[in-house]
Amino acid sequence: MTADEFKAWRKGLGLTQQEAGDAIGITKRSVQLYEAGTQPVSRTIALACAALSAGLKPLGEAE
């Protein structure tokens, strides 16, 4: 997942950087670094994004 794809994922779900970070268990700062391309998006984060896009709820969230 590229920086642009990550940003498009977040915006496509209508999430703020803080909300996206909370949903996948990372900080707002990490979201900013991924979107800027400063930090590569790991496979784990890309899979978490795909899971949320598929309708899975974040861990700990009521069904």
PyMOL commands that set and color helices and strands:
alter all, ss='L'
color gray80, all
select helices_A, chain A and resi 3-12+17-24+28-36+43-53
alter helices_A, ss='H'
color red, helices_A
deselect
rebuild
show_as cartoon
